[in-house]
Amino acid sequence: PGAVPRSFTTGCSANTVTTSPELYAFFQVSGNARWTVLDFGRTAAALDAARATARAGALGEDTARQRLWVQVAASFLQALGAQAVAEVAEDAVQLATRRRDLVQARVKAEVRPMLDLLRAEADLQAADVARMRAHDDIHNARLALGLAMGLDHAAEGALQLPRQPSAAVSDADLLGGALLDKWTVDAGRQRPELRAAEA
């Protein structure tokens, strides 16, 4: 709303100047409208970009899960390997101990020279050092496994591979192709990134 002097709204002659201070109230209303008839595919492109971003986010999340799974699996296998090495080191210590005892008995019987006993003692010490290193590797591997699992300490408990019988596949099944197609379909259902790669 606004107001203008009444002198602007009343007639006046060339010799007469109206200086009336009276005001005349008036209202002014305006508006505009815009309608885009054609945006040359800009809206469709923005929608496609949003959908692609959503798919990329979903694939990124799945990739992070897969990487975490691989990290945990690798740490688990490393812990199993360290445990197996420690078992071999324990067997080596026992073997070196028996050999040392045997050589020691022969040296006492003056059948073998003292040099053989010294070598047997050195082999036993080396085996014992290897055993201690193997146990340190077990601790480090369990600690890495615990960190991969989100723990603040080393993984505890017995570690062993799952004893699950593997499926027996004959050459005829592989040559037929039907079994491979079934495995491909199953893998696509369980692994979304495979379906995305095919698309």
Helices and strands as residue ranges (DSSP letters): E 2-5, G 6-8, E 23-26, H 42-108, H 114-148, H 171-176, H 178-190, H 192-198
